[in-house]
């Protein structure tokens, strides 16, 4: 039972706010030395070297760099401004624009925090100005910002592909259907809400100073086409087999710099700052990976994996019992810890059981990714809620944000359930 005790000790330390990487690494060191001695960690350097030489994981810093460069080109501002002109005269048009811009940012940057903060700074004040419901505005921004978790190129899909041993291109392809369905459900929800309660999202009066309708469409296309072209090139090169995800991530990084030139936002300082932020985020991810590697070694050596596997394989309902329990466990853990820790610690424990039960691993990975996306919205510790609260005006209370995200959480759960019971609809049977 040492491995099980070790797991709950690590979880308890995380809840008290200890740094993730040092928590997993430290707990693994203490329990590993206590149970097996120092020799247990003799192969640790070789494991670290194998991760450093992993070409799939090389895509992580490259896609992060692509996202940060696009963030610094003020892409979100231009997209929101253009979409606002295009849909503003429609009831709920600003909310629909926020969803569409969030989807495009997800596909071009994949950085949840950056998307939520950008739209919180730009879109929220505009929606407040035109008397939008605070809860609807906040929920829309948080939900659209988390689309980067499921819409390729998603960092979590790259990590899950490596952890589960699945080609990342297959995961990107499988995630497109759920991503589009989720966007459609968000928009349908906004349309229904604004039809039933027009006062929640009134239409913006037409402003002739913004130009004719055709001019507004041209402005929107100018803002949308360049980033959309980059997304199509990056994902198209993967799906067509021309490039691997790692090669396409390098192409995306170059393309992001090219877009910075088009938007006249390029400078060597911008490149330096983007590279520096990329190193910081990548270092955080790989530090957690090293701690998780040590933890998984100690957990396995102490027999914890056998206990967990035995319990999960003996669940009533076999495959479905395991799937339901796994999804519930990941959702509950998502209330308290980040998706990176779940991907590196929890998923490797569940993967052997899923394989033993003959579960389609691509389907299993998409279920996990969708579940982890939901964890970004779940109160009280959803990261998107903190991101938005940090940039929201003082008139927006925390309860406004909590109330706003609840309908979108329910929508995500419904889409998750649809993937669970109808995998053939998404081509994952």
ROTI-533625 format. One record per residue (C-alpha): residue number from 1; residue in three letters; chain; x, y, z. Coordinates in steps of 0.2 Angstrom, whole numbers, always signed. Example, Ala and Ser with C-alpha at 12.3 -4.5 7.8 and 13.67 -1.06 7.14 Angstrom:
<sites>
<n->1 res->ala chain->A c1->+62 c2->-22 c3->+39>
<n->2 res->ser chain->A c1->+68 c2->-5 c3->+36>
</sites>
This chain:
<sites>
<n->1 res->unk chain->A c1->+0 c2->+0 c3->+0>
<n->2 res->unk chain->A c1->+15 c2->+11 c3->+0>
<n->3 res->unk chain->A c1->+12 c2->+17 c3->-18>
<n->4 res->unk chain->A c1->-6 c2->+22 c3->-14>
<n->5 res->unk chain->A c1->-1 c2->+31 c3->+2>
<n->6 res->unk chain->A c1->+12 c2->+40 c3->-9>
<n->7 res->unk chain->A c1->-1 c2->+46 c3->-21>
<n->8 res->unk chain->A c1->-12 c2->+53 c3->-8>
<n->9 res->unk chain->A c1->+2 c2->+62 c3->+1>
<n->10 res->unk chain->A c1->+7 c2->+70 c3->-16>
<n->11 res->unk chain->A c1->-11 c2->+75 c3->-19>
<n->12 res->unk chain->A c1->-12 c2->+83 c3->-1>
<n->13 res->unk chain->A c1->+4 c2->+93 c3->-4>
<n->14 res->unk chain->A c1->-3 c2->+100 c3->-20>
<n->15 res->unk chain->A c1->-19 c2->+105 c3->-12>
<n->16 res->unk chain->A c1->-8 c2->+115 c3->+1>
<n->17 res->unk chain->A c1->+0 c2->+124 c3->-13>
<n->18 res->unk chain->A c1->+17 c2->+116 c3->-15>
<n->19 res->unk chain->A c1->+26 c2->+117 c3->-32>
<n->20 res->unk chain->A c1->+20 c2->+103 c3->-43>
<n->21 res->unk chain->A c1->+37 c2->+97 c3->-50>
<n->22 res->unk chain->A c1->+46 c2->+97 c3->-33>
<n->23 res->unk chain->A c1->+31 c2->+89 c3->-25>
<n->24 res->unk chain->A c1->+31 c2->+74 c3->-36>
<n->25 res->unk chain->A c1->+49 c2->+73 c3->-37>
<n->26 res->unk chain->A c1->+52 c2->+75 c3->-18>
<n->27 res->unk chain->A c1->+38 c2->+63 c3->-13>
<n->28 res->unk chain->A c1->+45 c2->+50 c3->-25>
<n->29 res->unk chain->A c1->+62 c2->+52 c3->-18>
<n->30 res->unk chain->A c1->+57 c2->+50 c3->+0>
<n->31 res->unk chain->A c1->+45 c2->+35 c3->-3>
<n->32 res->unk chain->A c1->+57 c2->+27 c3->-16>
<n->33 res->unk chain->A c1->+72 c2->+27 c3->-5>
<n->34 res->unk chain->A c1->+62 c2->+22 c3->+10>
<n->35 res->unk chain->A c1->+55 c2->+6 c3->+1>
<n->36 res->unk chain->A c1->+68 c2->+1 c3->-12>
<n->37 res->unk chain->A c1->+84 c2->+11 c3->-8>
<n->38 res->unk chain->A c1->+94 c2->+23 c3->-19>
<n->39 res->unk chain->A c1->+97 c2->+10 c3->-33>
<n->40 res->unk chain->A c1->+79 c2->+12 c3->-38>
<n->41 res->unk chain->A c1->+83 c2->+29 c3->-47>
<n->42 res->unk chain->A c1->+99 c2->+22 c3->-56>
<n->43 res->unk chain->A c1->+90 c2->+22 c3->-72>
<n->44 res->unk chain->A c1->+82 c2->+40 c3->-70>
<n->45 res->unk chain->A c1->+96 c2->+49 c3->-81>
<n->46 res->unk chain->A c1->+92 c2->+37 c3->-95>
<n->47 res->unk chain->A c1->+73 c2->+41 c3->-94>
<n->48 res->unk chain->A c1->+77 c2->+59 c3->-94>
<n->49 res->unk chain->A c1->+88 c2->+57 c3->-109>
<n->50 res->unk chain->A c1->+74 c2->+48 c3->-118>
<n->51 res->unk chain->A c1->+62 c2->+62 c3->-115>
<n->52 res->unk chain->A c1->+75 c2->+75 c3->-121>
<n->53 res->unk chain->A c1->+77 c2->+65 c3->-137>
<n->54 res->unk chain->A c1->+59 c2->+63 c3->-140>
<n->55 res->unk chain->A c1->+55 c2->+71 c3->-157>
<n->56 res->unk chain->A c1->+36 c2->+72 c3->-153>
<n->57 res->unk chain->A c1->+39 c2->+82 c3->-137>
<n->58 res->unk chain->A c1->+49 c2->+94 c3->-147>
<n->59 res->unk chain->A c1->+33 c2->+100 c3->-154>
<n->60 res->unk chain->A c1->+27 c2->+107 c3->-137>
<n->61 res->unk chain->A c1->+40 c2->+122 c3->-137>
<n->62 res->unk chain->A c1->+37 c2->+126 c3->-155>
<n->63 res->unk chain->A c1->+18 c2->+127 c3->-154>
<n->64 res->unk chain->A c1->+20 c2->+137 c3->-138>
<n->65 res->unk chain->A c1->+32 c2->+149 c3->-147>
<n->66 res->unk chain->A c1->+19 c2->+150 c3->-162>
<n->67 res->unk chain->A c1->+5 c2->+155 c3->-150>
<n->68 res->unk chain->A c1->+15 c2->+168 c3->-140>
<n->69 res->unk chain->A c1->+21 c2->+176 c3->-156>
<n->70 res->unk chain->A c1->+3 c2->+177 c3->-162>
<n->71 res->unk chain->A c1->-2 c2->+184 c3->-146>
<n->72 res->unk chain->A c1->+10 c2->+198 c3->-147>
<n->73 res->unk chain->A c1->+4 c2->+202 c3->-164>
<n->74 res->unk chain->A c1->-12 c2->+208 c3->-156>
<n->75 res->unk chain->A c1->-21 c2->+195 c3->-167>
<n->76 res->unk chain->A c1->-36 c2->+194 c3->-154>
<n->77 res->unk chain->A c1->-39 c2->+213 c3->-154>
<n->78 res->unk chain->A c1->-40 c2->+213 c3->-173>
<n->79 res->unk chain->A c1->-51 c2->+198 c3->-174>
<n->80 res->unk chain->A c1->-63 c2->+204 c3->-161>
<n->81 res->unk chain->A c1->-65 c2->+221 c3->-168>
<n->82 res->unk chain->A c1->-68 c2->+214 c3->-186>
<n->83 res->unk chain->A c1->-81 c2->+201 c3->-179>
<n->84 res->unk chain->A c1->-89 c2->+214 c3->-168>
<n->85 res->unk chain->A c1->-93 c2->+224 c3->-183>
<n->86 res->unk chain->A c1->-99 c2->+209 c3->-193>
<n->87 res->unk chain->A c1->-111 c2->+202 c3->-180>
<n->88 res->unk chain->A c1->-114 c2->+216 c3->-168>
<n->89 res->unk chain->A c1->-131 c2->+221 c3->-176>
<n->90 res->unk chain->A c1->-137 c2->+203 c3->-172>
<n->91 res->unk chain->A c1->-144 c2->+200 c3->-155>
<n->92 res->unk chain->A c1->-131 c2->+191 c3->-145>
<n->93 res->unk chain->A c1->-119 c2->+195 c3->-159>
<n->94 res->unk chain->A c1->-104 c2->+200 c3->-148>
<n->95 res->unk chain->A c1->-105 c2->+184 c3->-139>
<n->96 res->unk chain->A c1->-106 c2->+174 c3->-155>
<n->97 res->unk chain->A c1->-91 c2->+184 c3->-161>
<n->98 res->unk chain->A c1->-81 c2->+180 c3->-145>
<n->99 res->unk chain->A c1->-85 c2->+161 c3->-148>
<n->100 res->unk chain->A c1->-79 c2->+162 c3->-166>
<n->101 res->unk chain->A c1->-63 c2->+172 c3->-161>
<n->102 res->unk chain->A c1->-60 c2->+160 c3->-147>
<n->103 res->unk chain->A c1->-61 c2->+145 c3->-159>
<n->104 res->unk chain->A c1->-49 c2->+154 c3->-171>
<n->105 res->unk chain->A c1->-37 c2->+158 c3->-157>
<n->106 res->unk chain->A c1->-37 c2->+140 c3->-151>
<n->107 res->unk chain->A c1->-33 c2->+134 c3->-168>
<n->108 res->unk chain->A c1->-19 c2->+147 c3->-170>
<n->109 res->unk chain->A c1->-12 c2->+149 c3->-153>
<n->110 res->unk chain->A c1->-18 c2->+135 c3->-142>
<n->111 res->unk chain->A c1->-14 c2->+145 c3->-126>
<n->112 res->unk chain->A c1->-29 c2->+145 c3->-115>
<n->113 res->unk chain->A c1->-23 c2->+158 c3->-103>
<n->114 res->unk chain->A c1->-18 c2->+170 c3->-117>
<n->115 res->unk chain->A c1->-35 c2->+168 c3->-125>
<n->116 res->unk chain->A c1->-45 c2->+171 c3->-110>
<n->117 res->unk chain->A c1->-35 c2->+186 c3->-104>
<n->118 res->unk chain->A c1->-35 c2->+194 c3->-122>
<n->119 res->unk chain->A c1->-54 c2->+192 c3->-124>
<n->120 res->unk chain->A c1->-57 c2->+197 c3->-106>
<n->121 res->unk chain->A c1->-47 c2->+214 c3->-109>
<n->122 res->unk chain->A c1->-55 c2->+217 c3->-126>
<n->123 res->unk chain->A c1->-72 c2->+209 c3->-127>
<n->124 res->unk chain->A c1->-79 c2->+210 c3->-109>
<n->125 res->unk chain->A c1->-79 c2->+229 c3->-108>
<n->126 res->unk chain->A c1->-88 c2->+231 c3->-125>
<n->127 res->unk chain->A c1->-101 c2->+218 c3->-119>
<n->128 res->unk chain->A c1->-103 c2->+228 c3->-103>
<n->129 res->unk chain->A c1->-105 c2->+244 c3->-113>
<n->130 res->unk chain->A c1->-119 c2->+237 c3->-123>
<n->131 res->unk chain->A c1->-128 c2->+230 c3->-107>
<n->132 res->unk chain->A c1->-124 c2->+212 c3->-109>
<n->133 res->unk chain->A c1->-128 c2->+201 c3->-94>
<n->134 res->unk chain->A c1->-112 c2->+199 c3->-84>
<n->135 res->unk chain->A c1->-114 c2->+181 c3->-82>
<n->136 res->unk chain->A c1->-117 c2->+177 c3->-100>
<n->137 res->unk chain->A c1->-102 c2->+188 c3->-105>
<n->138 res->unk chain->A c1->-91 c2->+180 c3->-92>
<n->139 res->unk chain->A c1->-96 c2->+162 c3->-97>
<n->140 res->unk chain->A c1->-94 c2->+165 c3->-115>
<n->141 res->unk chain->A c1->-76 c2->+172 c3->-113>
<n->142 res->unk chain->A c1->-71 c2->+158 c3->-101>
<n->143 res->unk chain->A c1->-79 c2->+144 c3->-112>
<n->144 res->unk chain->A c1->-72 c2->+151 c3->-129>
<n->145 res->unk chain->A c1->-54 c2->+153 c3->-121>
<n->146 res->unk chain->A c1->-54 c2->+134 c3->-116>
<n->147 res->unk chain->A c1->-57 c2->+128 c3->-134>
<n->148 res->unk chain->A c1->-38 c2->+128 c3->-136>
<n->149 res->unk chain->A c1->-38 c2->+112 c3->-126>
<n->150 res->unk chain->A c1->-48 c2->+102 c3->-139>
<n->151 res->unk chain->A c1->-45 c2->+111 c3->-155>
<n->152 res->unk chain->A c1->-28 c2->+106 c3->-164>
<n->153 res->unk chain->A c1->-14 c2->+110 c3->-162>
<n->154 res->unk chain->A c1->-17 c2->+107 c3->-144>
<n->155 res->unk chain->A c1->-3 c2->+105 c3->-131>
<n->156 res->unk chain->A c1->-13 c2->+93 c3->-121>
<n->157 res->unk chain->A c1->-16 c2->+82 c3->-136>
<n->158 res->unk chain->A c1->+3 c2->+81 c3->-140>
<n->159 res->unk chain->A c1->+6 c2->+76 c3->-122>
<n->160 res->unk chain->A c1->-7 c2->+63 c3->-122>
<n->161 res->unk chain->A c1->-1 c2->+56 c3->-138>
<n->162 res->unk chain->A c1->+16 c2->+54 c3->-131>
<n->163 res->unk chain->A c1->+10 c2->+47 c3->-114>
<n->164 res->unk chain->A c1->-2 c2->+35 c3->-123>
<n->165 res->unk chain->A c1->+9 c2->+30 c3->-137>
<n->166 res->unk chain->A c1->-3 c2->+37 c3->-151>
<n->167 res->unk chain->A c1->+2 c2->+46 c3->-166>
<n->168 res->unk chain->A c1->-2 c2->+65 c3->-163>
<n->169 res->unk chain->A c1->-8 c2->+67 c3->-181>
<n->170 res->unk chain->A c1->-22 c2->+54 c3->-177>
<n->171 res->unk chain->A c1->-27 c2->+64 c3->-161>
<n->172 res->unk chain->A c1->-27 c2->+80 c3->-170>
<n->173 res->unk chain->A c1->-39 c2->+72 c3->-184>
<n->174 res->unk chain->A c1->-50 c2->+64 c3->-171>
<n->175 res->unk chain->A c1->-52 c2->+80 c3->-161>
<n->176 res->unk chain->A c1->-59 c2->+91 c3->-175>
<n->177 res->unk chain->A c1->-76 c2->+84 c3->-174>
<n->178 res->unk chain->A c1->-79 c2->+86 c3->-156>
<n->179 res->unk chain->A c1->-71 c2->+104 c3->-157>
<n->180 res->unk chain->A c1->-83 c2->+109 c3->-171>
<n->181 res->unk chain->A c1->-98 c2->+101 c3->-162>
<n->182 res->unk chain->A c1->-93 c2->+111 c3->-146>
<n->183 res->unk chain->A c1->-92 c2->+127 c3->-155>
<n->184 res->unk chain->A c1->-109 c2->+124 c3->-163>
<n->185 res->unk chain->A c1->-117 c2->+120 c3->-146>
<n->186 res->unk chain->A c1->-110 c2->+136 c3->-139>
<n->187 res->unk chain->A c1->-117 c2->+146 c3->-153>
<n->188 res->unk chain->A c1->-134 c2->+137 c3->-152>
<n->189 res->unk chain->A c1->-135 c2->+140 c3->-133>
<n->190 res->unk chain->A c1->-132 c2->+159 c3->-135>
<n->191 res->unk chain->A c1->-145 c2->+160 c3->-149>
<n->192 res->unk chain->A c1->-158 c2->+152 c3->-139>
<n->193 res->unk chain->A c1->-154 c2->+162 c3->-123>
<n->194 res->unk chain->A c1->-155 c2->+178 c3->-132>
<n->195 res->unk chain->A c1->-171 c2->+173 c3->-141>
<n->196 res->unk chain->A c1->-179 c2->+169 c3->-124>
<n->197 res->unk chain->A c1->-172 c2->+184 c3->-115>
<n->198 res->unk chain->A c1->-167 c2->+198 c3->-127>
<n->199 res->unk chain->A c1->-162 c2->+209 c3->-113>
<n->200 res->unk chain->A c1->-147 c2->+197 c3->-109>
<n->201 res->unk chain->A c1->-138 c2->+202 c3->-125>
<n->202 res->unk chain->A c1->-146 c2->+216 c3->-135>
<n->203 res->unk chain->A c1->-141 c2->+220 c3->-153>
<n->204 res->unk chain->A c1->-130 c2->+235 c3->-156>
<n->205 res->unk chain->A c1->-137 c2->+249 c3->-166>
<n->206 res->unk chain->A c1->-130 c2->+250 c3->-183>
<n->207 res->unk chain->A c1->-116 c2->+263 c3->-184>
<n->208 res->unk chain->A c1->-113 c2->+271 c3->-201>
<n->209 res->unk chain->A c1->-96 c2->+277 c3->-196>
<n->210 res->unk chain->A c1->-90 c2->+259 c3->-196>
<n->211 res->unk chain->A c1->-93 c2->+258 c3->-215>
<n->212 res->unk chain->A c1->-105 c2->+249 c3->-227>
<n->213 res->unk chain->A c1->-109 c2->+231 c3->-224>
<n->214 res->unk chain->A c1->-98 c2->+226 c3->-239>
<n->215 res->unk chain->A c1->-83 c2->+236 c3->-231>
<n->216 res->unk chain->A c1->-86 c2->+227 c3->-214>
<n->217 res->unk chain->A c1->-85 c2->+210 c3->-223>
<n->218 res->unk chain->A c1->-69 c2->+215 c3->-231>
<n->219 res->unk chain->A c1->-61 c2->+221 c3->-215>
<n->220 res->unk chain->A c1->-67 c2->+205 c3->-206>
<n->221 res->unk chain->A c1->-59 c2->+194 c3->-220>
<n->222 res->unk chain->A c1->-43 c2->+204 c3->-219>
<n->223 res->unk chain->A c1->-42 c2->+200 c3->-201>
<n->224 res->unk chain->A c1->-47 c2->+182 c3->-202>
<n->225 res->unk chain->A c1->-39 c2->+175 c3->-218>
<n->226 res->unk chain->A c1->-20 c2->+176 c3->-213>
<n->227 res->unk chain->A c1->-22 c2->+167 c3->-196>
<n->228 res->unk chain->A c1->-34 c2->+155 c3->-204>
<n->229 res->unk chain->A c1->-22 c2->+151 c3->-218>
<n->230 res->unk chain->A c1->-8 c2->+148 c3->-206>
<n->231 res->unk chain->A c1->-20 c2->+135 c3->-197>
<n->232 res->unk chain->A c1->-24 c2->+127 c3->-213>
<n->233 res->unk chain->A c1->-6 c2->+125 c3->-218>
<n->234 res->unk chain->A c1->+0 c2->+118 c3->-201>
<n->235 res->unk chain->A c1->-15 c2->+106 c3->-199>
<n->236 res->unk chain->A c1->-16 c2->+102 c3->-218>
<n->237 res->unk chain->A c1->+3 c2->+97 c3->-218>
<n->238 res->unk chain->A c1->-1 c2->+85 c3->-204>
<n->239 res->unk chain->A c1->-17 c2->+77 c3->-211>
<n->240 res->unk chain->A c1->-10 c2->+76 c3->-228>
<n->241 res->unk chain->A c1->+5 c2->+67 c3->-222>
<n->242 res->unk chain->A c1->+17 c2->+80 c3->-229>
<n->243 res->unk chain->A c1->+24 c2->+84 c3->-212>
<n->244 res->unk chain->A c1->+25 c2->+76 c3->-195>
<n->245 res->unk chain->A c1->+17 c2->+86 c3->-180>
<n->246 res->unk chain->A c1->+35 c2->+91 c3->-175>
<n->247 res->unk chain->A c1->+39 c2->+98 c3->-193>
<n->248 res->unk chain->A c1->+23 c2->+107 c3->-194>
<n->249 res->unk chain->A c1->+25 c2->+115 c3->-177>
<n->250 res->unk chain->A c1->+42 c2->+122 c3->-184>
<n->251 res->unk chain->A c1->+32 c2->+128 c3->-199>
<n->252 res->unk chain->A c1->+19 c2->+136 c3->-188>
<n->253 res->unk chain->A c1->+33 c2->+145 c3->-178>
<n->254 res->unk chain->A c1->+40 c2->+153 c3->-195>
<n->255 res->unk chain->A c1->+22 c2->+156 c3->-201>
<n->256 res->unk chain->A c1->+18 c2->+166 c3->-184>
<n->257 res->unk chain->A c1->+34 c2->+177 c3->-187>
<n->258 res->unk chain->A c1->+28 c2->+180 c3->-205>
<n->259 res->unk chain->A c1->+11 c2->+185 c3->-199>
<n->260 res->unk chain->A c1->+20 c2->+197 c3->-187>
<n->261 res->unk chain->A c1->+28 c2->+205 c3->-202>
<n->262 res->unk chain->A c1->+11 c2->+206 c3->-211>
<n->263 res->unk chain->A c1->+3 c2->+215 c3->-196>
<n->264 res->unk chain->A c1->+18 c2->+226 c3->-194>
<n->265 res->unk chain->A c1->+21 c2->+220 c3->-176>
<n->266 res->unk chain->A c1->+38 c2->+212 c3->-179>
<n->267 res->unk chain->A c1->+53 c2->+217 c3->-170>
<n->268 res->unk chain->A c1->+68 c2->+208 c3->-163>
<n->269 res->unk chain->A c1->+63 c2->+212 c3->-145>
<n->270 res->unk chain->A c1->+46 c2->+204 c3->-149>
<n->271 res->unk chain->A c1->+55 c2->+188 c3->-155>
<n->272 res->unk chain->A c1->+67 c2->+188 c3->-139>
<n->273 res->unk chain->A c1->+52 c2->+191 c3->-127>
<n->274 res->unk chain->A c1->+42 c2->+177 c3->-136>
<n->275 res->unk chain->A c1->+57 c2->+165 c3->-135>
<n->276 res->unk chain->A c1->+60 c2->+169 c3->-117>
<n->277 res->unk chain->A c1->+42 c2->+166 c3->-112>
<n->278 res->unk chain->A c1->+42 c2->+150 c3->-123>
<n->279 res->unk chain->A c1->+57 c2->+144 c3->-112>
<n->280 res->unk chain->A c1->+48 c2->+148 c3->-96>
<n->281 res->unk chain->A c1->+33 c2->+138 c3->-101>
<n->282 res->unk chain->A c1->+42 c2->+123 c3->-108>
<n->283 res->unk chain->A c1->+54 c2->+122 c3->-93>
<n->284 res->unk chain->A c1->+38 c2->+121 c3->-82>
<n->285 res->unk chain->A c1->+31 c2->+107 c3->-93>
<n->286 res->unk chain->A c1->+47 c2->+97 c3->-93>
<n->287 res->unk chain->A c1->+50 c2->+100 c3->-74>
<n->288 res->unk chain->A c1->+33 c2->+93 c3->-71>
<n->289 res->unk chain->A c1->+38 c2->+78 c3->-83>
<n->290 res->unk chain->A c1->+54 c2->+75 c3->-73>
<n->291 res->unk chain->A c1->+45 c2->+75 c3->-57>
<n->292 res->unk chain->A c1->+31 c2->+64 c3->-64>
<n->293 res->unk chain->A c1->+44 c2->+52 c3->-71>
<n->294 res->unk chain->A c1->+52 c2->+49 c3->-54>
<n->295 res->unk chain->A c1->+35 c2->+48 c3->-46>
<n->296 res->unk chain->A c1->+29 c2->+34 c3->-58>
<n->297 res->unk chain->A c1->+45 c2->+25 c3->-56>
<n->298 res->unk chain->A c1->+43 c2->+25 c3->-37>
<n->299 res->unk chain->A c1->+24 c2->+21 c3->-39>
<n->300 res->unk chain->A c1->+28 c2->+6 c3->-50>
<n->301 res->unk chain->A c1->+42 c2->-1 c3->-39>
<n->302 res->unk chain->A c1->+31 c2->-1 c3->-23>
<n->303 res->unk chain->A c1->+17 c2->-10 c3->-32>
<n->304 res->unk chain->A c1->+5 c2->+4 c3->-33>
<n->305 res->unk chain->A c1->+1 c2->+1 c3->-51>
<n->306 res->unk chain->A c1->-3 c2->-17 c3->-49>
<n->307 res->unk chain->A c1->-16 c2->-13 c3->-35>
<n->308 res->unk chain->A c1->-24 c2->+1 c3->-46>
<n->309 res->unk chain->A c1->-25 c2->-11 c3->-61>
<n->310 res->unk chain->A c1->-32 c2->-25 c3->-51>
<n->311 res->unk chain->A c1->-46 c2->-14 c3->-43>
<n->312 res->unk chain->A c1->-50 c2->-6 c3->-60>
<n->313 res->unk chain->A c1->-51 c2->-22 c3->-69>
<n->314 res->unk chain->A c1->-63 c2->-29 c3->-56>
<n->315 res->unk chain->A c1->-75 c2->-15 c3->-58>
<n->316 res->unk chain->A c1->-93 c2->-20 c3->-62>
<n->317 res->unk chain->A c1->-97 c2->-17 c3->-80>
<n->318 res->unk chain->A c1->-79 c2->-20 c3->-85>
<n->319 res->unk chain->A c1->-75 c2->-8 c3->-99>
<n->320 res->unk chain->A c1->-90 c2->+4 c3->-96>
<n->321 res->unk chain->A c1->-87 c2->+4 c3->-77>
<n->322 res->unk chain->A c1->-69 c2->+8 c3->-80>
<n->323 res->unk chain->A c1->-73 c2->+22 c3->-92>
<n->324 res->unk chain->A c1->-86 c2->+30 c3->-81>
<n->325 res->unk chain->A c1->-75 c2->+29 c3->-65>
<n->326 res->unk chain->A c1->-60 c2->+36 c3->-75>
<n->327 res->unk chain->A c1->-69 c2->+51 c3->-82>
<n->328 res->unk chain->A c1->-77 c2->+55 c3->-64>
<n->329 res->unk chain->A c1->-59 c2->+54 c3->-56>
<n->330 res->unk chain->A c1->-51 c2->+65 c3->-69>
<n->331 res->unk chain->A c1->-66 c2->+78 c3->-68>
<n->332 res->unk chain->A c1->-64 c2->+78 c3->-49>
<n->333 res->unk chain->A c1->-45 c2->+80 c3->-49>
<n->334 res->unk chain->A c1->-47 c2->+94 c3->-63>
<n->335 res->unk chain->A c1->-56 c2->+104 c3->-49>
<n->336 res->unk chain->A c1->-39 c2->+105 c3->-40>
<n->337 res->unk chain->A c1->-24 c2->+101 c3->-51>
<n->338 res->unk chain->A c1->-18 c2->+106 c3->-68>
<n->339 res->unk chain->A c1->-20 c2->+96 c3->-84>
<n->340 res->unk chain->A c1->-2 c2->+94 c3->-86>
<n->341 res->unk chain->A c1->-1 c2->+84 c3->-69>
<n->342 res->unk chain->A c1->-16 c2->+74 c3->-73>
<n->343 res->unk chain->A c1->-8 c2->+69 c3->-90>
<n->344 res->unk chain->A c1->+8 c2->+64 c3->-83>
<n->345 res->unk chain->A c1->+3 c2->+56 c3->-67>
<n->346 res->unk chain->A c1->-15 c2->+49 c3->-69>
<n->347 res->unk chain->A c1->-16 c2->+45 c3->-87>
<n->348 res->unk chain->A c1->-1 c2->+33 c3->-86>
<n->349 res->unk chain->A c1->-9 c2->+23 c3->-72>
<n->350 res->unk chain->A c1->-25 c2->+22 c3->-82>
<n->351 res->unk chain->A c1->-17 c2->+18 c3->-99>
<n->352 res->unk chain->A c1->-12 c2->-1 c3->-96>
<n->353 res->unk chain->A c1->-30 c2->-5 c3->-89>
<n->354 res->unk chain->A c1->-38 c2->+3 c3->-105>
<n->355 res->unk chain->A c1->-27 c2->-7 c3->-116>
<n->356 res->unk chain->A c1->-30 c2->-23 c3->-106>
<n->357 res->unk chain->A c1->-49 c2->-20 c3->-109>
<n->358 res->unk chain->A c1->-47 c2->-17 c3->-127>
<n->359 res->unk chain->A c1->-52 c2->+1 c3->-127>
<n->360 res->unk chain->A c1->-49 c2->+12 c3->-143>
<n->361 res->unk chain->A c1->-35 c2->+23 c3->-136>
<n->362 res->unk chain->A c1->-38 c2->+37 c3->-148>
<n->363 res->unk chain->A c1->-56 c2->+38 c3->-142>
<n->364 res->unk chain->A c1->-50 c2->+36 c3->-124>
<n->365 res->unk chain->A c1->-38 c2->+51 c3->-127>
<n->366 res->unk chain->A c1->-51 c2->+62 c3->-134>
<n->367 res->unk chain->A c1->-62 c2->+58 c3->-119>
<n->368 res->unk chain->A c1->-48 c2->+63 c3->-107>
<n->369 res->unk chain->A c1->-44 c2->+79 c3->-117>
<n->370 res->unk chain->A c1->-63 c2->+85 c3->-117>
<n->371 res->unk chain->A c1->-64 c2->+81 c3->-99>
<n->372 res->unk chain->A c1->-48 c2->+91 c3->-95>
<n->373 res->unk chain->A c1->-55 c2->+105 c3->-105>
<n->374 res->unk chain->A c1->-70 c2->+105 c3->-93>
<n->375 res->unk chain->A c1->-59 c2->+106 c3->-78>
<n->376 res->unk chain->A c1->-53 c2->+123 c3->-84>
<n->377 res->unk chain->A c1->-71 c2->+130 c3->-81>
<n->378 res->unk chain->A c1->-76 c2->+120 c3->-65>
<n->379 res->unk chain->A c1->-77 c2->+131 c3->-49>
<n->380 res->unk chain->A c1->-69 c2->+135 c3->-37>
<n->381 res->unk chain->A c1->-52 c2->+132 c3->-45>
<n->382 res->unk chain->A c1->-55 c2->+132 c3->-64>
<n->383 res->unk chain->A c1->-40 c2->+141 c3->-71>
<n->384 res->unk chain->A c1->-50 c2->+151 c3->-84>
<n->385 res->unk chain->A c1->-60 c2->+158 c3->-70>
<n->386 res->unk chain->A c1->-44 c2->+165 c3->-62>
<n->387 res->unk chain->A c1->-38 c2->+172 c3->-78>
<n->388 res->unk chain->A c1->-54 c2->+181 c3->-82>
<n->389 res->unk chain->A c1->-56 c2->+188 c3->-64>
<n->390 res->unk chain->A c1->-38 c2->+195 c3->-65>
<n->391 res->unk chain->A c1->-42 c2->+206 c3->-79>
<n->392 res->unk chain->A c1->-61 c2->+209 c3->-76>
<n->393 res->unk chain->A c1->-68 c2->+226 c3->-70>
<n->394 res->unk chain->A c1->-72 c2->+228 c3->-52>
<n->395 res->unk chain->A c1->-90 c2->+228 c3->-56>
<n->396 res->unk chain->A c1->-89 c2->+209 c3->-61>
<n->397 res->unk chain->A c1->-90 c2->+198 c3->-46>
<n->398 res->unk chain->A c1->-83 c2->+181 c3->-44>
<n->399 res->unk chain->A c1->-101 c2->+174 c3->-43>
<n->400 res->unk chain->A c1->-105 c2->+182 c3->-60>
<n->401 res->unk chain->A c1->-91 c2->+172 c3->-67>
<n->402 res->unk chain->A c1->-97 c2->+156 c3->-58>
<n->403 res->unk chain->A c1->-115 c2->+158 c3->-64>
<n->404 res->unk chain->A c1->-109 c2->+161 c3->-81>
<n->405 res->unk chain->A c1->-99 c2->+146 c3->-84>
<n->406 res->unk chain->A c1->-112 c2->+133 c3->-77>
<n->407 res->unk chain->A c1->-122 c2->+132 c3->-93>
<n->408 res->unk chain->A c1->-106 c2->+130 c3->-103>
<n->409 res->unk chain->A c1->-100 c2->+116 c3->-91>
<n->410 res->unk chain->A c1->-116 c2->+107 c3->-94>
<n->411 res->unk chain->A c1->-114 c2->+109 c3->-113>
<n->412 res->unk chain->A c1->-96 c2->+102 c3->-112>
<n->413 res->unk chain->A c1->-102 c2->+87 c3->-101>
<n->414 res->unk chain->A c1->-116 c2->+84 c3->-114>
<n->415 res->unk chain->A c1->-103 c2->+83 c3->-128>
<n->416 res->unk chain->A c1->-92 c2->+72 c3->-118>
<n->417 res->unk chain->A c1->-107 c2->+60 c3->-115>
<n->418 res->unk chain->A c1->-111 c2->+60 c3->-134>
<n->419 res->unk chain->A c1->-93 c2->+55 c3->-138>
<n->420 res->unk chain->A c1->-94 c2->+42 c3->-124>
<n->421 res->unk chain->A c1->-110 c2->+34 c3->-131>
<n->422 res->unk chain->A c1->-109 c2->+38 c3->-150>
<n->423 res->unk chain->A c1->-90 c2->+36 c3->-154>
<n->424 res->unk chain->A c1->-95 c2->+31 c3->-172>
<n->425 res->unk chain->A c1->-103 c2->+48 c3->-175>
<n->426 res->unk chain->A c1->-86 c2->+55 c3->-172>
<n->427 res->unk chain->A c1->-77 c2->+42 c3->-182>
<n->428 res->unk chain->A c1->-69 c2->+34 c3->-167>
<n->429 res->unk chain->A c1->-78 c2->+17 c3->-166>
</sites>
